[in-house]
């Protein structure tokens, strides 16, 4: 079953290839209070799940809150961005963000560029005055919150780093629900928007959910939801129509290539998003697919390994294809299931300080192992793939991975928003920097990523099984 969890785009968002806009990236997320920084190794792109939004958005009239959002964002970038940055770049970005936002509101904004002298207090004052003046002058065109979000987004865009972004209250809530596999009222579906056609498409119906049982499939085009045309709407709006109260129906009018358009009536249920699926393939091979690296992934992988070994598995296929990543901590934990000891990953900050994460020494007994990877294996999943390859406890099979070798930290802001800032780069245990390079598999087997999960056409899975059966036979011969 295809595991598109975030986005397929290989140069736009996290990945921008032709096709759907997917978002890959998670990272180094530490549990803590609401104001604790959380480091992640994944990127949020133009993809949404049908998540609930119980927490109300912040009020838009709190001036001190808006200035605090701007100030904290600027401070965190200055202190923690993985490359040095000057105040003038940030303030120019703030101005650009405001002008672009107001232009979309059909407002020809006059926002002068202030003098920037490089003194932190002066430059912060200048940034605050620019935002305050914009709010006072253009309040009739937009809310203070929206202008603040535009200012911060422009400031971060000026860094030229696609992974350093502002997260609105709704975006950070959706992100947190994804990481935690959160329960919500919906139909169990991920949607994305084709960057060329602007069609809203199904990325993945989650197995066992109402969407899956109804027969929705990856790359179905959702034409309308309850009679509302999807194409003009952004993904948040479509998502809000799909999700809703448990027990209520939603009508999706869907187009599928080669078939007549069809209306699906799907009843919403309480949805839990698993990060793992597993099964036996034949008598000897356990197949485990990890969709992303979240809070529950370590336990889910551990349970999957235990179950397939109980069913007689002598070898493992660990499928990380189309896995956009997730929590860095989860990547270390999952890697430790296969790597007995030694380093898993090292992160390097702006000052050149190196922090190494070692295996937890709770690995399962060694078995023949193939890790399936492709061009949408990114971020935290590359950490695990690289560690397994460097430790030589398994072979990678498939195609070169995406190549995201940087780590982000999430800093919460007033009003339930947040900034996600690239704070470090990482290298594999052997010191390989895979950013913008990716990881080459030990065994190269090209394949269209849309075929992942279609066993009859999945040549990468077939090649993995052939390799493992040879390894099993070799092991039996040597006993």
C-alpha positions as CSV (number, residue, x, y, z in Angstrom):
1,X,0.0,0.0,0.0
2,X,1.5,3.3,-1.0
3,X,2.8,5.2,2.0
4,X,2.7,8.8,0.8
5,X,2.5,10.6,4.2
6,X,3.5,14.1,3.3
7,X,4.4,15.1,-0.2
8,X,5.9,14.2,-3.5
9,X,7.7,17.2,-4.9
10,X,11.4,17.3,-5.5
11,X,12.6,20.9,-5.4
12,X,9.4,22.6,-4.2
13,X,8.7,22.3,-0.5
14,X,10.9,19.4,0.6
15,X,10.8,17.5,-2.6
16,X,10.0,18.8,-6.0
17,X,9.5,16.3,-8.6
18,X,6.8,16.2,-11.2
19,X,3.6,15.1,-9.7
20,X,2.1,15.7,-6.3
21,X,3.4,18.2,-3.9
22,X,4.6,16.0,-1.0
23,X,6.2,17.2,2.2
24,X,9.0,15.2,3.7
25,X,10.7,15.9,7.0
26,X,10.4,15.3,10.7
27,X,13.2,15.3,13.1
28,X,14.7,15.7,16.5
29,X,11.6,16.4,18.6
30,X,12.1,16.5,22.3
31,X,9.1,16.2,24.6
32,X,8.7,19.0,27.0
33,X,6.7,22.1,28.0
34,X,4.9,24.1,25.4
35,X,7.8,26.5,25.1
36,X,10.5,24.0,24.9
37,X,12.3,23.9,21.5
38,X,11.7,20.7,19.6
39,X,14.2,19.6,17.0
40,X,13.0,17.7,14.0
41,X,14.4,16.2,10.8
42,X,11.5,16.7,8.4
43,X,9.9,19.3,6.3
44,X,6.2,20.4,6.1
45,X,5.0,21.0,2.6
46,X,1.8,21.4,0.7
47,X,0.0,18.4,2.1
48,X,-2.6,18.0,4.7
49,X,-4.3,15.1,6.5
50,X,-7.9,15.4,7.6
51,X,-7.0,16.4,11.1
52,X,-9.3,18.0,13.7
53,X,-8.8,21.5,14.8
54,X,-10.2,21.7,18.3
55,X,-7.9,24.5,19.5
56,X,-9.3,27.9,18.5
57,X,-7.0,30.3,16.6
58,X,-5.6,33.2,18.6
59,X,-7.4,36.5,18.7
60,X,-6.1,39.0,16.1
61,X,-6.1,42.2,18.2
62,X,-3.3,41.6,20.7
63,X,-0.5,44.0,19.6
64,X,2.0,42.8,22.2
65,X,1.4,39.2,21.1
66,X,2.1,40.1,17.5
67,X,5.3,41.9,18.3
68,X,6.4,39.0,20.5
69,X,5.9,36.6,17.6
70,X,8.1,38.8,15.4
71,X,10.7,39.4,18.1
72,X,11.1,35.7,19.1
73,X,11.2,34.6,15.5
74,X,14.0,37.0,14.7
75,X,15.9,36.1,17.9
76,X,15.7,32.4,17.3
77,X,17.0,32.8,13.7
78,X,19.8,35.1,14.9
79,X,20.8,32.6,17.6
80,X,20.2,29.2,16.1
81,X,20.0,29.2,12.3
82,X,22.8,26.9,11.1
83,X,24.4,29.6,9.0
84,X,25.3,33.1,10.1
85,X,22.7,35.7,9.1
86,X,22.6,39.5,9.2
87,X,19.7,41.7,10.4
88,X,19.4,43.5,7.1
89,X,18.5,40.3,5.3
90,X,15.8,39.5,7.9
91,X,14.3,43.0,7.8
92,X,14.3,43.1,4.0
93,X,12.5,39.8,4.1
94,X,9.9,41.1,6.5
95,X,9.2,44.0,4.2
96,X,9.0,41.7,1.2
97,X,6.6,39.3,3.0
98,X,4.3,42.2,4.0
99,X,4.2,43.6,0.5
100,X,3.6,40.3,-1.2
101,X,0.8,39.4,1.2
102,X,-0.9,42.8,0.8
103,X,-0.5,42.6,-3.0
104,X,-2.6,39.4,-2.9
105,X,-5.2,41.5,-1.1
106,X,-5.0,43.9,-4.0
107,X,-3.4,46.5,-1.8
108,X,-0.5,48.5,-3.3
109,X,1.4,48.8,0.0
110,X,3.9,51.6,0.8
111,X,6.3,50.1,3.3
112,X,9.6,52.0,3.5
113,X,12.8,50.0,4.3
114,X,14.2,51.3,7.6
115,X,17.8,52.0,8.3
116,X,19.6,48.9,9.7
117,X,22.7,49.6,11.7
118,X,23.6,46.1,12.9
119,X,22.9,46.8,16.6
120,X,20.5,44.1,17.8
121,X,18.2,46.4,19.9
122,X,18.0,49.1,17.1
123,X,17.3,46.5,14.4
124,X,14.6,44.8,16.5
125,X,13.0,48.2,17.1
126,X,13.1,48.9,13.3
127,X,11.5,45.5,12.6
128,X,8.7,46.2,15.2
129,X,8.0,49.6,13.8
130,X,7.6,48.2,10.3
131,X,5.1,45.7,11.5
132,X,3.2,48.2,13.7
133,X,3.0,50.7,10.9
134,X,1.7,48.0,8.5
135,X,-1.0,46.9,11.0
136,X,-2.1,50.5,11.7
137,X,-2.2,51.4,8.0
138,X,-3.6,48.3,6.5
139,X,-5.9,46.9,9.2
140,X,-8.9,47.4,6.9
141,X,-7.4,45.0,4.4
142,X,-6.2,42.2,6.8
143,X,-6.0,41.2,10.4
144,X,-3.0,41.9,12.6
145,X,-2.4,38.2,12.9
146,X,-2.3,37.7,9.2
147,X,0.1,40.6,8.7
148,X,2.3,39.3,11.5
149,X,2.4,35.8,10.0
150,X,3.3,37.4,6.6
151,X,6.1,39.4,8.1
152,X,7.6,36.4,9.9
153,X,7.2,34.2,6.8
154,X,8.9,36.8,4.7
155,X,11.7,37.1,7.2
156,X,12.3,33.3,7.1
157,X,11.9,33.1,3.3
158,X,14.8,35.6,3.0
159,X,17.1,32.9,4.4
160,X,16.8,30.8,1.3
161,X,16.2,27.6,3.2
162,X,13.1,25.7,2.3
163,X,13.0,24.0,5.7
164,X,13.0,27.2,7.8
165,X,9.3,28.2,7.9
166,X,6.6,29.8,9.9
167,X,3.9,27.5,11.1
168,X,0.4,28.9,11.7
169,X,-1.6,27.6,14.7
170,X,-3.5,25.2,12.4
171,X,-0.3,23.9,10.8
172,X,1.5,23.3,14.1
173,X,-1.5,21.5,15.4
174,X,-1.7,19.3,12.4
175,X,2.0,18.6,12.6
176,X,1.7,17.6,16.3
177,X,-1.2,15.3,15.5
178,X,0.9,13.6,12.8
179,X,3.8,13.1,15.0
180,X,1.7,11.7,17.8
181,X,-0.5,9.6,15.4
182,X,-3.3,11.6,17.0
183,X,-6.9,10.5,17.2
184,X,-9.3,12.7,15.2
185,X,-12.7,12.6,13.5
186,X,-12.3,12.0,9.8
187,X,-12.2,9.4,7.1
188,X,-8.4,8.5,7.3
189,X,-7.0,10.1,4.2
190,X,-4.0,12.2,3.1
191,X,-4.5,14.7,0.3
192,X,-2.1,16.8,-1.9
193,X,-2.4,19.3,-4.7
194,X,-0.8,18.6,-8.1
195,X,1.4,21.7,-8.7
196,X,0.5,21.8,-12.4
197,X,-3.1,21.0,-12.7
198,X,-4.0,22.2,-9.1
199,X,-6.2,19.2,-8.7
200,X,-6.7,17.9,-5.2
201,X,-5.5,14.3,-5.2
202,X,-5.6,11.4,-2.7
203,X,-2.1,10.6,-1.5
204,X,-2.9,7.7,0.7
205,X,-6.0,6.2,2.3
206,X,-4.9,4.7,5.6
207,X,-5.5,1.0,5.8
208,X,-8.5,0.0,7.8
209,X,-10.1,3.4,7.8
210,X,-13.4,4.5,6.2
211,X,-11.6,6.0,3.2
212,X,-9.8,2.7,2.6
213,X,-12.9,0.6,3.0
214,X,-14.9,2.8,0.7
215,X,-12.4,2.1,-2.1
216,X,-10.6,5.4,-2.4
217,X,-7.1,5.0,-4.0
218,X,-3.9,6.9,-4.3
219,X,-4.0,9.5,-7.1
220,X,-7.8,9.7,-7.2
221,X,-8.8,13.3,-8.0
222,X,-11.3,14.8,-5.5
223,X,-13.5,17.0,-7.6
224,X,-15.8,18.2,-4.8
225,X,-16.6,17.6,-1.2
226,X,-20.3,17.9,-0.2
227,X,-20.9,19.8,-3.4
228,X,-18.0,22.3,-2.9
229,X,-15.5,22.3,-5.8
230,X,-12.0,21.6,-4.5
231,X,-9.9,23.0,-7.3
232,X,-10.2,26.7,-6.3
233,X,-9.7,25.9,-2.6
234,X,-6.4,25.5,-0.7
235,X,-5.7,22.2,1.0
236,X,-6.7,23.5,4.5
237,X,-10.2,24.3,3.2
238,X,-10.6,21.0,1.6
239,X,-9.3,19.2,4.7
240,X,-11.8,21.2,6.8
241,X,-14.7,19.9,4.6
242,X,-13.5,16.3,4.8
243,X,-13.0,16.1,8.6
244,X,-15.9,16.5,11.0
245,X,-18.0,14.9,13.7
246,X,-17.7,11.2,14.2
247,X,-20.7,9.3,12.7
248,X,-21.5,12.0,10.1
249,X,-21.3,11.3,6.4
250,X,-19.2,13.2,3.8
251,X,-19.7,13.0,0.0
252,X,-16.6,13.0,-2.2
253,X,-17.1,13.3,-5.9
254,X,-14.0,11.5,-7.3
255,X,-12.3,11.1,-10.7
256,X,-10.2,8.1,-11.4
257,X,-8.2,7.5,-14.6
258,X,-9.9,5.0,-16.9
259,X,-13.2,4.9,-14.9
260,X,-16.4,7.0,-14.7
261,X,-16.5,9.7,-12.1
262,X,-18.1,8.5,-8.9
263,X,-19.5,9.8,-5.6
264,X,-18.3,8.2,-2.4
265,X,-20.3,8.6,0.7
266,X,-18.0,8.0,3.6
267,X,-19.0,8.0,7.3
268,X,-16.5,9.7,9.6
269,X,-14.9,7.7,12.4
270,X,-12.3,8.3,15.1
271,X,-9.1,7.8,13.3
272,X,-5.7,6.7,14.7
273,X,-2.8,7.0,12.3
274,X,-0.4,4.1,12.5
275,X,3.2,4.5,11.5
276,X,3.8,0.8,10.7
277,X,2.2,-2.0,8.8
278,X,3.6,-5.5,8.6
279,X,2.9,-9.0,7.3
280,X,4.6,-12.2,6.4
281,X,5.6,-12.8,2.8
282,X,5.7,-16.6,2.4
283,X,7.0,-18.6,5.3
284,X,10.4,-17.0,5.7
285,X,10.3,-13.2,5.2
286,X,8.8,-10.6,7.5
287,X,7.8,-7.4,5.7
288,X,7.6,-4.2,7.7
289,X,6.7,-0.8,6.2
290,X,7.4,2.4,8.2
291,X,5.4,5.4,7.0
292,X,7.0,8.0,9.1
293,X,9.0,8.5,12.3
294,X,6.7,9.6,15.1
295,X,6.3,9.2,18.9
296,X,5.0,5.6,18.6
297,X,7.2,4.4,15.8
298,X,9.8,2.7,18.0
299,X,7.2,0.6,19.8
300,X,5.3,-0.2,16.6
301,X,8.5,-1.4,14.9
302,X,9.4,-3.4,17.9
303,X,6.0,-5.0,18.0
304,X,6.1,-5.7,14.3
305,X,9.6,-7.4,14.6
306,X,8.4,-9.5,17.5
307,X,5.3,-10.7,15.6
308,X,7.0,-11.6,12.4
309,X,9.7,-13.5,14.2
310,X,7.0,-15.4,16.1
311,X,5.5,-16.3,12.7
312,X,8.8,-17.8,11.6
313,X,10.6,-14.9,9.8
314,X,14.2,-15.7,9.0
315,X,14.8,-12.4,7.2
316,X,13.4,-8.9,7.1
317,X,12.3,-6.4,4.4
318,X,12.2,-3.0,6.0
319,X,10.4,-0.6,3.7
320,X,11.3,3.1,3.9
321,X,10.2,4.1,0.4
322,X,8.1,7.3,0.3
323,X,8.9,7.8,3.9
324,X,9.5,11.6,4.4
325,X,11.1,11.2,7.8
326,X,10.0,12.5,11.2
327,X,11.6,12.7,14.6
328,X,15.3,12.4,14.9
329,X,14.9,10.6,18.2
330,X,12.6,8.1,16.6
331,X,15.2,7.5,13.8
332,X,17.8,6.7,16.5
333,X,15.4,4.4,18.3
334,X,14.3,2.6,15.2
335,X,17.9,2.2,13.9
336,X,18.8,0.7,17.3
337,X,16.5,-2.2,16.6
338,X,18.9,-3.3,13.9
339,X,22.3,-1.9,15.0
340,X,23.6,-3.4,18.3
341,X,26.0,-0.6,19.2
342,X,28.0,2.3,17.9
343,X,27.0,5.7,16.4
344,X,23.7,6.2,14.6
345,X,24.0,9.9,13.5
346,X,26.0,13.0,14.3
347,X,24.7,16.5,14.2
348,X,26.8,19.6,13.6
349,X,25.7,23.1,14.5
350,X,26.8,26.5,13.3
351,X,29.7,26.7,15.7
352,X,30.9,23.3,14.5
353,X,30.0,21.5,17.7
354,X,29.3,17.8,17.1
355,X,26.7,15.8,19.0
356,X,26.6,12.0,18.3
357,X,23.6,9.8,19.0
358,X,24.6,6.2,19.8
359,X,22.5,3.0,19.5
360,X,20.4,2.1,22.5
361,X,21.8,-1.5,22.6
362,X,18.4,-3.1,22.3
363,X,18.8,-4.6,18.8
364,X,17.0,-7.8,17.8
365,X,19.3,-10.8,16.9
366,X,20.9,-10.3,13.5
367,X,19.0,-11.6,10.5
368,X,19.4,-11.0,6.7
369,X,18.0,-7.5,6.2
370,X,17.0,-5.4,3.1
371,X,16.0,-1.8,3.5
372,X,13.9,-0.6,0.6
373,X,14.6,3.1,-0.4
374,X,13.7,5.4,-3.2
375,X,13.9,9.1,-4.2
376,X,11.2,9.9,-1.6
377,X,13.1,8.3,1.3
378,X,14.1,11.5,3.1
379,X,15.4,13.1,6.3
380,X,14.9,10.9,9.4
381,X,14.5,7.8,7.1
382,X,17.8,8.6,5.5
383,X,19.4,8.7,9.0
384,X,18.2,5.1,9.6
385,X,19.1,4.0,6.1
386,X,22.6,5.5,6.3
387,X,23.2,4.1,9.7
388,X,22.2,0.5,8.6
389,X,24.4,0.8,5.5
390,X,27.4,2.1,7.4
391,X,27.1,-0.5,10.1
392,X,26.8,-3.2,7.4
393,X,23.9,-4.9,9.2
394,X,21.7,-4.8,6.0
395,X,21.7,-3.7,2.4
396,X,19.8,-0.9,0.8
397,X,17.9,-1.7,-2.3
398,X,16.0,0.6,-4.7
399,X,17.0,4.1,-5.8
400,X,19.1,7.0,-4.5
401,X,17.4,8.7,-1.5
402,X,16.2,12.3,-1.5
403,X,19.2,13.9,0.2
404,X,18.0,16.0,3.2
405,X,20.9,16.2,5.6
406,X,19.8,19.0,7.8
407,X,17.9,19.1,11.1
408,X,15.2,21.6,12.2
409,X,14.1,22.8,15.6
410,X,10.6,24.0,16.3
411,X,10.2,27.0,18.6
412,X,6.7,27.7,19.9
413,X,5.5,31.2,19.7
414,X,2.7,33.2,21.5
415,X,-0.8,32.5,20.1
416,X,-0.1,28.8,19.4
417,X,2.0,29.4,16.3
418,X,5.7,28.3,15.8
419,X,8.8,28.7,13.8
420,X,10.7,25.8,12.4
421,X,14.4,26.6,11.9
422,X,17.2,24.6,10.4
423,X,19.7,24.5,13.3
424,X,22.2,21.8,12.3
425,X,23.3,19.5,9.6
426,X,23.9,15.8,10.1
427,X,26.3,13.1,8.9
428,X,26.1,9.3,8.9
429,X,28.3,7.2,11.2
430,X,31.0,7.1,8.6
431,X,30.9,10.9,8.3
432,X,29.0,11.1,5.0
433,X,27.2,14.4,4.4
434,X,24.2,13.3,2.3
435,X,22.6,16.7,2.0
436,X,21.5,17.3,-1.7
437,X,23.4,14.1,-2.5
438,X,21.3,11.3,-1.1
439,X,22.4,7.8,-0.3
440,X,23.1,5.3,-3.1
441,X,21.6,1.8,-2.5
442,X,23.9,-1.2,-2.4
443,X,21.6,-2.7,-5.1
444,X,20.1,-0.4,-7.6
445,X,16.6,-1.2,-8.9
446,X,14.7,1.6,-10.6
447,X,10.9,1.8,-10.2
448,X,8.1,4.3,-10.4
449,X,7.3,5.3,-6.7
450,X,3.6,5.1,-7.5
451,X,3.9,1.3,-7.7
452,X,5.0,1.0,-4.1
453,X,2.6,-1.4,-2.4
454,X,1.3,-3.0,-5.6
455,X,3.0,-6.3,-5.0
456,X,2.4,-7.7,-8.5
457,X,4.3,-4.8,-10.1
458,X,6.7,-4.0,-7.2
459,X,10.0,-5.0,-8.8
460,X,12.0,-3.6,-5.9
461,X,10.2,-5.8,-3.4
462,X,10.7,-8.8,-5.7
463,X,14.4,-8.1,-5.9
464,X,14.6,-7.8,-2.1
465,X,12.9,-11.2,-1.7
466,X,15.2,-12.8,-4.2
467,X,18.2,-11.5,-2.4
468,X,16.9,-12.6,1.0
469,X,16.0,-16.1,-0.1
470,X,19.5,-16.5,-1.3
471,X,20.8,-15.3,2.1
472,X,18.5,-17.7,3.9
473,X,19.6,-20.6,1.7
474,X,23.2,-19.7,2.3
475,X,22.7,-19.5,6.1
476,X,21.0,-22.9,6.1
477,X,23.9,-24.4,4.0
478,X,26.5,-23.1,6.5
479,X,24.7,-24.5,9.6
